[in-house]
Amino acid sequence: MYGSSGDKRRVGVVESDQRFYFRRAAEERIAAQRAITESARQWHAQLAQQFAARAAESQQVAAAA
């Protein structure tokens, strides 16, 4: 089932922490590449690194479970 606003994400499906962090890291890397100012580029790159680290941590937790 899809939302009516053109959003293709499934309604009622919960995204895992790991998937969320990987997706956000990718989005922030793209934002860093598109940033106009150096400070914005650095900020998005820093966020991308933080999300990637969280994704790796959640992957380790999932593997240990």
N, C-alpha and C positions, 0 to 999 in steps of 0.2 A: 504494500500500500504506500502511496506517495502523497506528499502534501500537495495542496492545490496551487501553491505559489511558484511552481516551476522548479522547486527543490526536489532533486532526485534521490535524496537520502530516504531510507525506509523509516517510517513512523513507528515508534515503539521499540526500536532496536537500540540497545545501549552499546556505545563504543567502549572498548577496553582502554584502560589507562595507557598501555603500551602503544596501541594504535593512535590514540589521541596525541601522545607525546611525539611519535614519529611524524604524524601529519603536521603538527604545529611547528616542529623543527624545519620541515620542508617549506612550509608557508613563510617562516621567518627568513630562511635563506633566500627565497625569491624576493621578499620585501627588501632585504639587504642589497640585492643586486639591482633593484629598481629605485632605491633611495636616491634622492637628489643631493642631499647634503652628507658630508662625511660623518657628522654626529649621528644622523639617522641610520646611516649604513652600519656604523659601529654598534649602535643600540640593537638593531635587528640581528646582527651577527652574534652579539652576546646572547640574546634571547634564543637564537637557534642552537647555540652551544648548550645552553641550560636545558632546553627541551630534549636535545639529543642525549644528554647525560641522564636525564630522568627516564628516557626510553630505555637506555641500556640498563639502568637500575631495575626497572620494572621487568625487563626481560630476565635478569638474573633471579629475581624473586619468583617469577613464574617457573623458571627452570628448576629452582630448588623445591618448589611445592610438589 
